[in-house]
Amino acid sequence: MKRRVLFICSHNAARSQMAEGYLRAKYGDRYEAFSAGTTATAVHPLAVQVMGEVGIDISGHQSKDLGRFIGQEMDVVVTVCDAAQGICPMFPWAKETVHAGFPDPAAVTGAPEEQVAAFRSVRNEIVAWIDATFGGV
């Protein structure tokens, strides 16, 4: 039976979407991946772009509100931003809660190249963390 993992972020626009997409693509044989936001918005186009660069298509993902998962049991709930960390005690259907904070790439301003570089950097951090956390289990 696959373990269920929910990634939570503020807007379910970048970090949690990238984490969901990567876990599903790389370890989908062992894990069922989901993501949600404390306030859902839209998937950031640069998140779609940088995941595509590593062969993972998240273009069909939609931003989801955390309320959609109320009552659904999860094996692991992972907050990927500091703002979402505070809500985890309010998710009683999680067997385990983990915080893995990553910087918000959407907060980077400047030239388009700098913005893409920020998304790539965060993607690489998320990939490394997921590999280390879920890869050997």
PyRosetta script that sets phi, psi and omega in degrees:
from pyrosetta import init, pose_from_sequence

init()
pose = pose_from_sequence("MKRRVLFICSHNAARSQMAEGYLRAKYGDRYEAFSAGTTATAVHPLAVQVMGEVGIDISGHQSKDLGRFIGQEMDVVVTVCDAAQGICPMFPWAKETVHAGFPDPAAVTGAPEEQVAAFRSVRNEIVAWIDATFGGV")
pose.set_psi(1, 132.7)
pose.set_omega(1, -179.1)
pose.set_phi(2, -72.5)
pose.set_psi(2, 142.4)
pose.set_omega(2, 174.0)
pose.set_phi(3, -81.0)
pose.set_psi(3, 139.9)
pose.set_omega(3, -177.8)
pose.set_phi(4, -96.5)
pose.set_psi(4, 126.9)
pose.set_omega(4, -177.6)
pose.set_phi(5, -124.9)
pose.set_psi(5, 128.4)
pose.set_omega(5, 178.1)
pose.set_phi(6, -115.8)
pose.set_psi(6, 122.1)
pose.set_omega(6, 175.4)
pose.set_phi(7, -97.7)
pose.set_psi(7, 129.3)
pose.set_omega(7, -177.7)
pose.set_phi(8, -120.4)
pose.set_psi(8, 136.2)
pose.set_omega(8, 174.9)
pose.set_phi(9, -141.8)
pose.set_psi(9, 176.0)
pose.set_omega(9, -177.6)
pose.set_phi(10, -59.2)
pose.set_psi(10, -54.3)
pose.set_omega(10, -171.8)
pose.set_phi(11, -114.9)
pose.set_psi(11, -1.4)
pose.set_omega(11, -178.1)
pose.set_phi(12, 51.9)
pose.set_psi(12, 45.7)
pose.set_omega(12, -175.8)
pose.set_phi(13, -112.7)
pose.set_psi(13, -31.2)
pose.set_omega(13, -174.5)
pose.set_phi(14, -137.8)
pose.set_psi(14, -74.1)
pose.set_omega(14, -172.3)
pose.set_phi(15, -58.9)
pose.set_psi(15, -50.1)
pose.set_omega(15, -178.7)
pose.set_phi(16, -68.4)
pose.set_psi(16, -33.2)
pose.set_omega(16, 177.4)
pose.set_phi(17, -66.8)
pose.set_psi(17, -43.7)
pose.set_omega(17, 179.1)
pose.set_phi(18, -63.9)
pose.set_psi(18, -40.9)
pose.set_omega(18, -180.0)
pose.set_phi(19, -65.1)
pose.set_psi(19, -44.9)
pose.set_omega(19, 178.1)
pose.set_phi(20, -59.2)
pose.set_psi(20, -48.5)
pose.set_omega(20, -178.2)
pose.set_phi(21, -62.0)
pose.set_psi(21, -42.3)
pose.set_omega(21, -178.4)
pose.set_phi(22, -69.4)
pose.set_psi(22, -46.4)
pose.set_omega(22, -179.0)
pose.set_phi(23, -61.1)
pose.set_psi(23, -42.3)
pose.set_omega(23, 179.8)
pose.set_phi(24, -63.5)
pose.set_psi(24, -45.0)
pose.set_omega(24, -176.8)
pose.set_phi(25, -70.4)
pose.set_psi(25, -41.2)
pose.set_omega(25, -173.1)
pose.set_phi(26, -89.0)
pose.set_psi(26, -36.9)
pose.set_omega(26, -173.4)
pose.set_phi(27, -127.3)
pose.set_psi(27, 25.6)
pose.set_omega(27, -177.9)
pose.set_phi(28, -62.5)
pose.set_psi(28, -16.2)
pose.set_omega(28, 176.7)
pose.set_phi(29, -72.9)
pose.set_psi(29, -20.6)
pose.set_omega(29, -177.5)
pose.set_phi(30, -116.8)
pose.set_psi(30, -20.5)
pose.set_omega(30, -174.0)
pose.set_phi(31, -130.6)
pose.set_psi(31, 146.0)
pose.set_omega(31, 170.9)
pose.set_phi(32, -106.4)
pose.set_psi(32, 116.8)
pose.set_omega(32, -172.9)
pose.set_phi(33, -103.8)
pose.set_psi(33, 141.3)
pose.set_omega(33, 177.8)
pose.set_phi(34, -139.7)
pose.set_psi(34, 162.7)
pose.set_omega(34, 172.4)
pose.set_phi(35, -146.9)
pose.set_psi(35, 156.5)
pose.set_omega(35, 179.6)
pose.set_phi(36, -157.8)
pose.set_psi(36, 165.6)
pose.set_omega(36, 178.3)
pose.set_phi(37, -124.7)
pose.set_psi(37, 153.0)
pose.set_omega(37, 175.3)
pose.set_phi(38, -66.0)
pose.set_psi(38, -27.9)
pose.set_omega(38, 171.4)
pose.set_phi(39, -140.6)
pose.set_psi(39, 105.3)
pose.set_omega(39, -176.9)
pose.set_phi(40, -70.1)
pose.set_psi(40, 142.9)
pose.set_omega(40, 177.2)
pose.set_phi(41, -127.9)
pose.set_psi(41, -102.8)
pose.set_omega(41, 177.9)
pose.set_phi(42, -149.5)
pose.set_psi(42, 153.2)
pose.set_omega(42, 178.0)
pose.set_phi(43, -68.6)
pose.set_psi(43, 130.3)
pose.set_omega(43, -177.3)
pose.set_phi(44, -71.6)
pose.set_psi(44, 131.8)
pose.set_omega(44, -179.1)
pose.set_phi(45, -58.3)
pose.set_psi(45, -32.4)
pose.set_omega(45, 179.5)
pose.set_phi(46, -72.7)
pose.set_psi(46, -28.0)
pose.set_omega(46, 173.6)
pose.set_phi(47, -65.4)
pose.set_psi(47, -42.8)
pose.set_omega(47, 177.2)
pose.set_phi(48, -60.8)
pose.set_psi(48, -45.2)
pose.set_omega(48, -177.7)
pose.set_phi(49, -61.5)
pose.set_psi(49, -49.7)
pose.set_omega(49, -174.5)
pose.set_phi(50, -73.2)
pose.set_psi(50, -27.7)
pose.set_omega(50, 174.4)
pose.set_phi(51, -71.2)
pose.set_psi(51, -37.2)
pose.set_omega(51, 175.7)
pose.set_phi(52, -60.2)
pose.set_psi(52, -32.6)
pose.set_omega(52, 178.6)
pose.set_phi(53, -62.9)
pose.set_psi(53, -24.4)
pose.set_omega(53, 178.3)
pose.set_phi(54, -107.4)
pose.set_psi(54, 18.3)
pose.set_omega(54, 173.6)
pose.set_phi(55, 81.1)
pose.set_psi(55, 18.6)
pose.set_omega(55, 179.9)
pose.set_phi(56, -117.4)
pose.set_psi(56, 120.3)
pose.set_omega(56, -177.1)
pose.set_phi(57, -95.2)
pose.set_psi(57, 110.8)
pose.set_omega(57, 175.1)
pose.set_phi(58, -111.7)
pose.set_psi(58, 17.1)
pose.set_omega(58, -177.0)
pose.set_phi(59, -64.1)
pose.set_psi(59, -23.0)
pose.set_omega(59, 178.9)
pose.set_phi(60, -89.6)
pose.set_psi(60, -2.4)
pose.set_omega(60, 179.6)
pose.set_phi(61, -68.6)
pose.set_psi(61, 150.8)
pose.set_omega(61, 173.7)
pose.set_phi(62, -124.4)
pose.set_psi(62, 146.3)
pose.set_omega(62, 175.6)
pose.set_phi(63, -70.8)
pose.set_psi(63, 131.9)
pose.set_omega(63, -176.1)
pose.set_phi(64, -122.6)
pose.set_psi(64, 141.8)
pose.set_omega(64, 176.7)
pose.set_phi(65, -80.3)
pose.set_psi(65, 142.5)
pose.set_omega(65, -179.2)
pose.set_phi(66, -56.8)
pose.set_psi(66, -29.9)
pose.set_omega(66, -179.9)
pose.set_phi(67, -57.0)
pose.set_psi(67, -25.3)
pose.set_omega(67, 178.9)
pose.set_phi(68, -62.5)
pose.set_psi(68, -22.9)
pose.set_omega(68, -174.6)
pose.set_phi(69, -103.5)
pose.set_psi(69, 3.8)
pose.set_omega(69, 178.7)
pose.set_phi(70, -60.7)
pose.set_psi(70, 129.4)
pose.set_omega(70, 179.4)
pose.set_phi(71, 88.3)
pose.set_psi(71, -8.2)
pose.set_omega(71, 178.9)
pose.set_phi(72, -91.9)
pose.set_psi(72, 122.2)
pose.set_omega(72, -179.5)
pose.set_phi(73, -70.9)
pose.set_psi(73, 136.1)
pose.set_omega(73, 176.8)
pose.set_phi(74, -125.2)
pose.set_psi(74, 143.0)
pose.set_omega(74, 175.2)
pose.set_phi(75, -73.8)
pose.set_psi(75, -42.0)
pose.set_omega(75, -179.7)
pose.set_phi(76, -137.7)
pose.set_psi(76, 133.1)
pose.set_omega(76, 170.0)
pose.set_phi(77, -114.0)
pose.set_psi(77, 126.9)
pose.set_omega(77, -177.8)
pose.set_phi(78, -118.1)
pose.set_psi(78, 120.7)
pose.set_omega(78, 171.6)
pose.set_phi(79, -90.1)
pose.set_psi(79, 130.1)
pose.set_omega(79, -176.2)
pose.set_phi(80, -109.2)
pose.set_psi(80, 6.7)
pose.set_omega(80, 173.3)
pose.set_phi(81, -143.4)
pose.set_psi(81, 153.1)
pose.set_omega(81, -176.0)
pose.set_phi(82, -63.6)
pose.set_psi(82, -34.5)
pose.set_omega(82, -178.7)
pose.set_phi(83, -63.7)
pose.set_psi(83, -34.9)
pose.set_omega(83, -178.6)
pose.set_phi(84, -81.2)
pose.set_psi(84, -18.1)
pose.set_omega(84, -176.1)
pose.set_phi(85, -57.2)
pose.set_psi(85, -36.3)
pose.set_omega(85, -176.9)
pose.set_phi(86, -66.0)
pose.set_psi(86, -19.8)
pose.set_omega(86, -176.5)
pose.set_phi(87, -87.5)
pose.set_psi(87, -15.6)
pose.set_omega(87, -174.6)
pose.set_phi(88, -57.4)
pose.set_psi(88, -38.6)
pose.set_omega(88, 176.8)
pose.set_phi(89, -60.5)
pose.set_psi(89, -16.0)
pose.set_omega(89, 179.8)
pose.set_phi(90, -91.4)
pose.set_psi(90, 8.2)
pose.set_omega(90, 178.4)
pose.set_phi(91, -114.5)
pose.set_psi(91, 79.4)
pose.set_omega(91, -172.9)
pose.set_phi(92, -71.9)
pose.set_psi(92, -6.8)
pose.set_omega(92, -178.1)
pose.set_phi(93, -89.2)
pose.set_psi(93, 8.9)
pose.set_omega(93, 179.2)
pose.set_phi(94, -96.2)
pose.set_psi(94, 131.1)
pose.set_omega(94, 175.2)
pose.set_phi(95, -73.2)
pose.set_psi(95, -33.1)
pose.set_omega(95, -179.0)
pose.set_phi(96, -143.4)
pose.set_psi(96, 140.0)
pose.set_omega(96, 177.2)
pose.set_phi(97, -121.1)
pose.set_psi(97, 132.2)
pose.set_omega(97, -177.6)
pose.set_phi(98, -130.1)
pose.set_psi(98, 141.1)
pose.set_omega(98, 172.8)
pose.set_phi(99, -111.8)
pose.set_psi(99, 126.4)
pose.set_omega(99, 175.3)
pose.set_phi(100, -134.1)
pose.set_psi(100, 88.7)
pose.set_omega(100, -175.6)
pose.set_phi(101, -76.5)
pose.set_psi(101, 132.7)
pose.set_omega(101, 176.1)
pose.set_phi(102, -125.7)
pose.set_psi(102, 146.4)
pose.set_omega(102, 178.9)
pose.set_phi(103, -63.0)
pose.set_psi(103, 152.7)
pose.set_omega(103, -179.9)
pose.set_phi(104, -82.5)
pose.set_psi(104, 108.5)
pose.set_omega(104, -178.5)
pose.set_phi(105, -68.6)
pose.set_psi(105, -24.7)
pose.set_omega(105, 179.8)
pose.set_phi(106, -71.2)
pose.set_psi(106, -14.7)
pose.set_omega(106, 179.4)
pose.set_phi(107, -80.6)
pose.set_psi(107, -12.4)
pose.set_omega(107, -179.2)
pose.set_phi(108, -75.6)
pose.set_psi(108, 127.7)
pose.set_omega(108, 176.6)
pose.set_phi(109, -111.0)
pose.set_psi(109, 169.7)
pose.set_omega(109, 179.7)
pose.set_phi(110, 123.5)
pose.set_psi(110, -158.6)
pose.set_omega(110, -177.6)
pose.set_phi(111, -64.0)
pose.set_psi(111, 151.9)
pose.set_omega(111, 178.8)
pose.set_phi(112, -53.8)
pose.set_psi(112, -36.1)
pose.set_omega(112, 179.6)
pose.set_phi(113, -64.1)
pose.set_psi(113, -36.3)
pose.set_omega(113, 178.7)
pose.set_phi(114, -68.4)
pose.set_psi(114, -38.1)
pose.set_omega(114, 179.6)
pose.set_phi(115, -66.9)
pose.set_psi(115, -45.1)
pose.set_omega(115, 178.6)
pose.set_phi(116, -63.4)
pose.set_psi(116, -40.7)
pose.set_omega(116, 179.0)
pose.set_phi(117, -60.9)
pose.set_psi(117, -38.0)
pose.set_omega(117, 178.7)
pose.set_phi(118, -65.1)
pose.set_psi(118, -42.9)
pose.set_omega(118, 178.5)
pose.set_phi(119, -65.0)
pose.set_psi(119, -40.4)
pose.set_omega(119, 178.2)
pose.set_phi(120, -63.6)
pose.set_psi(120, -42.6)
pose.set_omega(120, -179.2)
pose.set_phi(121, -61.9)
pose.set_psi(121, -46.2)
pose.set_omega(121, 179.4)
pose.set_phi(122, -66.6)
pose.set_psi(122, -41.2)
pose.set_omega(122, 176.4)
pose.set_phi(123, -55.9)
pose.set_psi(123, -45.9)
pose.set_omega(123, -178.9)
pose.set_phi(124, -64.3)
pose.set_psi(124, -37.4)
pose.set_omega(124, 176.9)
pose.set_phi(125, -65.4)
pose.set_psi(125, -43.4)
pose.set_omega(125, 180.0)
pose.set_phi(126, -63.8)
pose.set_psi(126, -45.7)
pose.set_omega(126, 179.5)
pose.set_phi(127, -58.8)
pose.set_psi(127, -46.7)
pose.set_omega(127, -179.7)
pose.set_phi(128, -63.2)
pose.set_psi(128, -41.3)
pose.set_omega(128, -179.5)
pose.set_phi(129, -66.7)
pose.set_psi(129, -44.0)
pose.set_omega(129, 179.4)
pose.set_phi(130, -63.8)
pose.set_psi(130, -43.6)
pose.set_omega(130, 178.0)
pose.set_phi(131, -58.7)
pose.set_psi(131, -43.7)
pose.set_omega(131, -178.8)
pose.set_phi(132, -70.7)
pose.set_psi(132, -35.2)
pose.set_omega(132, -174.9)
pose.set_phi(133, -85.7)
pose.set_psi(133, -42.5)
pose.set_omega(133, -174.0)
pose.set_phi(134, -110.5)
pose.set_psi(134, -15.7)
pose.set_omega(134, -174.4)
pose.set_phi(135, -68.2)
pose.set_psi(135, -35.9)
pose.set_omega(135, -175.8)
pose.set_phi(136, -96.0)
pose.set_psi(136, -5.4)
pose.set_omega(136, -175.1)
pose.set_phi(137, -76.4)
pose.dump_pdb("model.pdb")
